[in-house]
Amino acid sequence: MERKKYIQIAFISLLLYPLSGQNNHTIYHAFAAGNMKKWKTAMDSIEAITHKSNKELLDLLNYQYGYIAFNLGKKNAQEADKYMIKAYTDLKLLEKNKYNLPVLYAYKAALTGFEIGLHPYKAPFIGPKSIEYAKISVKLDSANAMGYIQLGNIAYYMPSMFGGSKAEALIYYLKALSISEKKIECKNHNWNYLNLLSIIIKAHMDLGQYHHAETYCKKALAVEPGFDWVKNNLYPQVLSLLHFLHQLLEKP
């Protein structure tokens, strides 16, 4: 009887493993194509798994993180708030299991930042917590790319009068990129890697460093030629700005 039960569990696990892997692949291509409906479907299919491993929960939290950021960008506060609740639930469960605490602190920093995005009046009260969580994240693991991304986001979006700096943010982003490129799993079919490249492009653009932005556009498209956001948005903007500057320099 026990042997039969074990075989059934093993068979179910084999069924779930490709599903999880497929969703990772689906999430990547959904991000590259800018298809957030496909992203949501893949994300929700993972959420529907009854007994998720810690790894699956952390993956799900990562997808929720991306989906919340997208909805905040689209000013869809109701949808963002809905998935904030789900993300906090998964985060608390992972904290209870003490699974990958450095990365969890990075997500705590991110979710706190999202909360400020949803409720700006909370910034003076919870803003310092976001910074504290991000610092703990990299203190616990100095090779934690997600922690450096959150430090970068904090510096990028914080008003300059309170210490924000896009130049400082870029340093953190490039540190995260250096860490990511040393790990195959962080580069291959990983939406976070593509997203980081696009953030670096945007930071260079904001700092007027258009040749550097062009270099990273080419890098992103070499990794994923179908990366819609770079191919059809950021790269054309960079080329247009470079052309404009070139024309200015040619004028007598």
Steps between C-alpha positions, in 0.01 A plus 500: 500500500781742597689411181193574290454834677867587435464416129191722477683793667800456271274493193321819609837667557608409147182660369555819698867541414448566126210730588724716716779495244258584222370796696853632549548477124157654440567787740825578321343511154197690631733766641711516185186546288336740745203264535386539861178304444713196421715583804196513727367167369835330565533661843148402605558140387790474745288654775239230435746221594376374836828400663776728377865449587698790643664539159162525327379750760808715448454484121136599545601792721740613227222492238264687734774759552525555125124506452446753779770728356333480158158594641643786703658630180161479329331677796289188559500531878217253561678214320833590661343504846334162437834337422678685781281304742595174328869592497505587870329167579763304308782708648384434855480126432852496357623701799340246731688228311819712518555443131761717325479789746734736308269494198191526720635822650543633147134426429402661832680812382323483163152444644552788744592717203188384315293588805638852482405505133144407592484730802754785467407647838666197662844591360633680812386213722601189305761636256786441746384138539544442128859625519566292811366181339712551187814557708431187707450307176850573368654474848368144531626415150739733320441303178128571506407676175140563605617688808716733290212553256284620789776733625515631145124548481498688830777737384333538158150589616579687822486880450848653483422728797472185714817340366378343176752478217469340157879482475514306827212282384694409186795384713270260686340379176837429343605313815184287470579437133856391580368254759229368266741439214707267716202266544358309203158468666482879532561555128334220305129560434475722806266798474680671790820517294322656202323743730829598664652576160203721413532683835869564430415634154244738649742615772766579239241692298393702803865587565550606137740210436347400168797308360500279811124460461554389140758242613253347744220506243719290273588273790134447591402423140793261464362310801139518380439636146126505568522724807218733402557778756859552387454422131196721439528760774832562673737428210317725249500778764873461557577501127283806449677687781843400369403617151380831641823552694705408194316764297562761768872425501517529121348850496756776452 
